[in-house]
Amino acid sequence: MLVTPFTADYQLNEPALRAQCKWAIDKGAQGVVAAPSIGEFLHMNETERTRVFEIVLEEASQRSDISAVAMTSGATTLETLHYASLAGKMGYDAQQVIPPYYWRCGEAEVERHYRMVAEAGDLPVVIYHNPALSKFNISPKFAGKLATIPGVVAFKEVLTDLQHLEALYDEVGGRAEIYNTFRALLAGLMLGAAGGFINIFAVPAAVALLKAFEVRDLARAEEIQRRLNRCFPRGGEETLGHLGTTKVTASVVTGIDMGPARPPYMAPDDAAERLQQRLPALMEII
């Protein structure tokens, strides 16, 4: 999950975006997501967002084993269909789609949204569940229903509650793959996750955790998960400063200046200092 780097005057920083893609792949990411939520897709105009799509795909295409996913979401289904068509014509592997996020939706409207996007056939659909941002909660039972839509291939789940996750895996029943957030990566893997959609700054730790899990070194995997969560404590998408802190965190961990989030979003003045105090314990184990 890539952030979108900006210059100090909020212009797209193309060299930093390319460097970030290379950094993620070098650190073991198996794919990249262009302009996701932390990539500020809704803060860019069409020209900027299309350019981000182009750059990320160019970098991902340097290796045949790297998947490229475009965040095509919009405030309406028609906007999503527009970006899905653009990304599909470019050659992306899949699209990530959140429910419409301004006017509140009901289940019938969210189902209609995903059916229209999937039936358009531009790209396979990864349903992105982030109720803090979309204002819509996809219950496990409803997720199971959405998983029956042809063209829906996966879910990205940001919730970490174990009871919710257990019910989600039961209801989806293998009809679509499930990818967890980094904060519940180990729990997801133990439930049968295909992997994780991981914020850029957590990629090295997530890769180390996955390797430990694959050789069934669960004690090491559990300790990595604990240190990972302590290093990047949950702020929550609804928390003041969350987006700005994410950009600061990405800059500190990668060594690439990602610039500020676009106004009005800010980061606490001591965000980098606090992270630098916590990071050594995580780096030690990975």
C-alpha positions as CSV (number, residue, x, y, z in Angstrom):
1,M,0.0,0.0,0.0
2,L,1.9,3.0,-1.3
3,V,1.6,6.6,-0.1
4,T,1.6,9.3,-2.8
5,P,4.7,11.5,-2.3
6,F,4.2,15.2,-2.6
7,T,6.7,18.1,-2.7
8,A,6.6,20.8,-0.1
9,D,4.1,22.7,-2.3
10,Y,1.9,19.7,-2.7
11,Q,2.9,18.7,-6.2
12,L,3.3,15.0,-7.2
13,N,6.9,13.9,-6.5
14,E,7.4,11.4,-9.3
15,P,11.0,10.4,-8.4
16,A,10.0,9.7,-4.8
17,L,7.1,7.5,-6.0
18,R,9.4,5.5,-8.2
19,A,11.9,5.1,-5.4
20,Q,9.1,4.0,-3.0
21,C,8.0,1.3,-5.5
22,K,11.5,0.0,-5.8
23,W,12.0,0.1,-2.0
24,A,8.8,-2.0,-1.4
25,I,9.8,-4.6,-4.0
26,D,13.3,-4.8,-2.8
27,K,12.0,-5.4,0.8
28,G,10.0,-8.3,-0.4
29,A,6.5,-7.0,-1.3
30,Q,4.8,-9.2,-3.8
31,G,2.7,-6.4,-5.3
32,V,2.0,-2.7,-5.0
33,V,-1.2,-0.7,-4.8
34,A,-1.4,2.6,-6.6
35,A,-3.2,5.5,-4.9
36,P,-4.9,3.6,-2.1
37,S,-6.5,5.4,0.9
38,I,-3.1,6.2,2.4
39,G,-2.1,7.3,-1.1
40,E,-4.7,10.1,-1.0
41,F,-6.6,9.0,-4.1
42,L,-9.5,11.4,-3.4
43,H,-7.1,14.3,-2.9
44,M,-5.9,14.2,-6.5
45,N,-7.4,15.3,-9.8
46,E,-7.8,12.9,-12.6
47,T,-4.5,13.9,-14.3
48,E,-2.5,13.3,-11.1
49,R,-4.2,10.1,-10.3
50,T,-3.8,8.7,-13.8
51,R,-0.1,9.7,-13.6
52,V,0.3,7.8,-10.3
53,F,-1.3,4.7,-12.0
54,E,1.2,5.0,-14.9
55,I,4.3,5.3,-12.7
56,V,3.4,2.5,-10.3
57,L,2.6,0.2,-13.2
58,E,5.9,1.1,-15.0
59,E,7.8,0.2,-11.9
60,A,5.9,-3.0,-11.1
61,S,6.3,-4.2,-14.7
62,Q,10.1,-4.3,-14.2
63,R,9.5,-7.7,-12.7
64,S,7.0,-10.3,-14.0
65,D,6.3,-11.7,-10.5
66,I,5.0,-8.4,-9.0
67,S,1.2,-7.8,-9.0
68,A,-0.1,-4.3,-9.6
69,V,-3.4,-3.2,-8.1
70,A,-5.1,0.2,-8.7
71,M,-7.4,1.9,-6.2
72,T,-10.3,2.8,-8.5
73,S,-12.7,4.0,-5.8
74,G,-14.8,7.1,-6.2
75,A,-17.7,8.8,-4.4
76,T,-20.1,7.2,-6.9
77,T,-20.2,4.0,-8.9
78,L,-19.8,5.8,-12.1
79,E,-16.6,7.5,-10.9
80,T,-15.3,4.1,-9.9
81,L,-16.2,2.6,-13.3
82,H,-14.3,5.4,-15.0
83,Y,-11.0,4.7,-13.1
84,A,-11.5,1.0,-13.4
85,S,-11.7,1.4,-17.2
86,L,-8.5,3.5,-17.2
87,A,-6.6,1.0,-15.0
88,G,-7.9,-2.0,-17.0
89,K,-6.7,-0.5,-20.3
90,M,-3.3,0.2,-18.7
91,G,-2.8,-3.4,-17.8
92,Y,-3.4,-3.6,-14.0
93,D,-4.0,-7.0,-12.5
94,A,-6.8,-6.0,-10.2
95,Q,-8.7,-3.1,-8.6
96,Q,-9.3,-2.2,-5.0
97,V,-12.8,-0.8,-4.3
98,I,-14.2,0.8,-1.1
99,P,-18.0,1.4,-0.8
100,P,-19.1,4.9,-1.8
101,Y,-18.0,7.1,1.1
102,Y,-19.9,10.4,1.2
103,W,-23.6,9.7,1.2
104,R,-24.3,6.7,3.5
105,C,-25.3,3.5,1.7
106,G,-27.4,0.6,2.6
107,E,-26.6,-3.0,1.8
108,A,-28.7,-3.0,-1.4
109,E,-26.8,0.0,-2.6
110,V,-23.4,-1.4,-1.7
111,E,-24.2,-4.7,-3.4
112,R,-25.4,-2.8,-6.5
113,H,-22.1,-0.8,-6.5
114,Y,-19.9,-4.0,-6.4
115,R,-22.1,-5.8,-9.0
116,M,-21.9,-2.9,-11.4
117,V,-18.1,-2.6,-11.0
118,A,-17.6,-6.4,-11.3
119,E,-19.9,-6.8,-14.2
120,A,-18.2,-4.1,-16.2
121,G,-15.3,-6.6,-16.5
122,D,-12.5,-4.1,-16.5
123,L,-10.5,-5.8,-13.7
124,P,-11.0,-8.3,-10.9
125,V,-12.4,-6.7,-7.8
126,V,-10.8,-6.6,-4.3
127,I,-13.4,-5.4,-1.9
128,Y,-11.9,-3.0,0.6
129,H,-13.5,-3.0,4.0
130,N,-12.7,0.1,6.0
131,P,-15.8,1.3,7.8
132,A,-14.1,4.3,9.4
133,L,-13.6,5.8,6.0
134,S,-16.6,4.5,4.0
135,K,-19.1,4.9,6.9
136,F,-20.4,1.4,5.9
137,N,-19.8,-1.8,7.9
138,I,-19.5,-5.0,5.8
139,S,-20.7,-7.6,8.2
140,P,-19.3,-11.2,7.8
141,K,-22.7,-12.4,6.6
142,F,-22.9,-9.6,3.9
143,A,-19.3,-10.3,2.9
144,G,-20.3,-13.9,2.2
145,K,-23.0,-12.6,-0.1
146,L,-20.7,-10.2,-1.9
147,A,-18.2,-13.0,-2.3
148,T,-20.7,-14.7,-4.6
149,I,-20.6,-11.9,-7.2
150,P,-18.6,-13.1,-10.3
151,G,-15.5,-11.0,-10.6
152,V,-15.1,-10.4,-6.8
153,V,-11.8,-12.2,-6.1
154,A,-10.7,-10.9,-2.7
155,F,-11.3,-8.8,0.4
156,K,-9.0,-6.4,2.1
157,E,-10.0,-6.4,5.8
158,V,-8.8,-3.7,8.1
159,L,-10.7,-4.7,11.3
160,T,-8.7,-6.7,13.8
161,D,-11.4,-8.1,16.2
162,L,-10.9,-11.9,16.3
163,Q,-14.5,-12.7,16.5
164,H,-15.2,-10.6,13.4
165,L,-12.3,-12.2,11.5
166,E,-13.4,-15.8,12.5
167,A,-16.9,-15.1,11.3
168,L,-15.6,-13.4,8.1
169,Y,-13.6,-16.4,7.1
170,D,-16.5,-18.8,7.9
171,E,-19.0,-16.7,5.8
172,V,-16.7,-16.2,2.8
173,G,-15.9,-19.8,2.9
174,G,-13.1,-19.7,0.4
175,R,-15.1,-18.2,-2.4
176,A,-12.7,-15.2,-2.4
177,E,-9.3,-14.6,-0.9
178,I,-8.9,-12.6,2.2
179,Y,-6.0,-10.2,3.0
180,N,-5.6,-8.7,6.4
181,T,-4.1,-5.4,7.6
182,F,-0.6,-5.6,9.1
183,R,-2.0,-5.3,12.6
184,A,-3.8,-8.7,12.3
185,L,-1.5,-10.3,9.8
186,L,-0.6,-13.3,12.0
187,A,-4.2,-13.9,13.0
188,G,-5.3,-13.8,9.4
189,L,-2.7,-16.2,8.3
190,M,-3.7,-18.7,11.0
191,L,-7.3,-18.4,9.7
192,G,-6.3,-19.0,6.1
193,A,-5.5,-15.5,4.7
194,A,-3.9,-15.3,1.3
195,G,-1.6,-12.6,2.7
196,G,-1.9,-9.0,3.7
197,F,-2.4,-5.6,2.2
198,I,0.4,-3.8,4.1
199,N,1.1,-0.1,4.6
200,I,4.4,0.7,3.0
201,F,6.2,1.3,6.3
202,A,5.3,-2.2,7.7
203,V,6.5,-4.2,4.6
204,P,9.9,-5.4,6.0
205,A,8.3,-6.6,9.3
206,A,5.4,-8.2,7.4
207,V,7.7,-10.1,5.1
208,A,9.7,-11.3,8.1
209,L,6.5,-12.4,9.8
210,L,5.3,-14.3,6.7
211,K,8.6,-16.1,6.4
212,A,8.5,-17.2,10.0
213,F,4.9,-18.4,9.6
214,E,5.8,-20.4,6.5
215,V,8.4,-22.4,8.4
216,R,6.0,-22.6,11.4
217,D,8.2,-20.6,13.7
218,L,5.1,-19.3,15.4
219,A,7.0,-17.9,18.4
220,R,9.0,-15.7,16.2
221,A,6.0,-14.7,14.1
222,E,4.1,-13.8,17.2
223,E,6.9,-11.7,18.6
224,I,7.3,-9.8,15.2
225,Q,3.5,-9.1,15.3
226,R,3.8,-7.8,18.8
227,R,6.7,-5.5,18.1
228,L,5.1,-4.4,14.8
229,N,2.0,-3.3,16.6
230,R,3.9,-1.6,19.4
231,C,6.1,0.3,16.8
232,F,3.1,1.5,14.8
233,P,0.3,1.7,17.4
234,R,-3.3,2.0,16.2
235,G,-4.4,5.5,15.7
236,G,-7.5,4.7,13.7
237,E,-8.5,6.4,10.4
238,E,-10.9,8.6,12.3
239,T,-8.1,9.9,14.6
240,L,-6.8,13.4,14.2
241,G,-3.4,13.4,12.5
242,H,-3.7,9.8,11.3
243,L,-3.0,10.5,7.6
244,G,-0.2,12.9,8.2
245,T,1.4,10.5,10.7
246,T,1.2,7.8,8.0
247,K,3.2,10.0,5.6
248,V,5.8,10.8,8.3
249,T,6.1,7.1,9.2
250,A,6.6,6.2,5.6
251,S,9.4,8.8,5.3
252,V,11.2,7.7,8.4
253,V,11.1,4.0,7.7
254,T,12.0,4.1,3.9
255,G,14.4,7.1,4.1
256,I,12.4,8.6,1.2
257,D,10.9,12.0,1.7
258,M,7.2,11.5,1.1
259,G,6.3,15.1,1.8
260,P,3.2,16.2,3.6
261,A,-0.4,15.1,3.3
262,R,-2.5,17.5,1.3
263,P,-4.3,20.1,3.4
264,P,-6.0,20.2,5.7
265,Y,-4.4,17.0,7.0
266,M,-1.5,17.3,9.4
267,A,0.8,15.2,11.6
268,P,1.7,15.9,15.3
269,D,5.0,17.8,15.6
270,D,6.7,14.9,17.4
271,A,5.5,12.1,15.2
272,A,8.9,11.4,13.7
273,E,10.6,11.6,17.1
274,R,8.2,9.1,18.7
275,L,8.6,6.7,15.8
276,Q,12.4,6.9,15.9
277,Q,12.2,5.9,19.6
278,R,10.1,2.8,18.9
279,L,11.6,1.6,15.6
280,P,14.9,0.0,16.9
281,A,13.0,-2.8,18.8
282,L,11.3,-3.8,15.6
283,M,14.3,-3.6,13.4
284,E,16.3,-5.7,15.9
285,I,14.0,-8.7,15.4
286,I,13.6,-8.4,11.6
